[in-house]
Structure formats: structure tokens, C-alpha cells
Amino acid sequence: MTVVSVSMPDELLERIDEFSDDHGYTGRSEVVREAARNLLGEFEDKRLEDRELMGVVTVLFDFETTNVEERMMHLRHEHEGLVASNFHNHVGNHYCMELFVLEGTLEEISSFVGKIRATKNTLTVDYSVIPVDSFGPLAEPS
């Protein structure tokens, strides 16, 4: 196997090591390989291709990191044809949550989620995707 050097905060490395020990992995490399496979496979569901989809993306960040909020605003405007709705809320004393409701293709939603994940200083990025045509009587089986 090829050896890859990756930079990450000490806290994340400690969490990976702890996760590895707690779940019986042989080491951090195995955890990182599995995480990479899962990330790459997230949007490879053939049942979602060529269908209109709705997606919900939730982003959590520290409000003192103002560049995250600005980046979310820019992404919302860059993808105004994809973003059906956007909601901003304060969470606790230091955090903000940005919620995006998306309507588009798997490729469009995947690209949008990727841009959010690439934004520095986000704490969490969660999403779900569902075919719009699954709501009606002509829905394709899942």
C-alpha cells in the first residue's frame, strides 16, 4: 500500500485513535481507509441517479468564526437554483446552525455538500437525500 501523509488537529487524531481502540480496528490507518471509502460511496447510490431529489443539509459552526457564515451566504447565492430554502438559527451561547433544503440532481446536491464540507471551521455537516418522485402514486420502489 502507498503511505499518505495527512495533516489534522491533535484532537481529531486522538479521537481516531480512541475510536480505533474502542471498535477493534488494527490502527488509525484502517479507520481512515474505511472513512474514505464511506465518504466516496455516499453519493454512488445508483437508485438516486437521473431522479429529482430533495436534500436537507445541516451545518453547525461557532458564530465567532464569521467566515463560515459568509461562506454559507455565498454558497446559497451561488446555488440559488438548487437551494429551495435556507434557515439560520443560534444554538447555545456560541454556535450557529445553517439548514439548507435543496431540490436538484444527485450531482448538484453532492457538489453542494462537498463545498460545505470543504469550508474551514465547520463543526459538523449532516445531510439526507430523498427522491421527490417517491411521494406519489408513480413512485419507484426503493
Secondary structure, DSSP 4 states (H G I P E B T S, - for coil): ---------HHHHHHHHHHHHHTT-SSHHHHHHHHHHHHHHTT--GGGTTS-EEEEEEEEEETT-HHHHHHHHHHHHHTTTTEEEEEEEEETTTEEEEEEEEEE-HHHHHHHHHHHHTSTTEEEEEEEEEEGGGGSTTPPP-
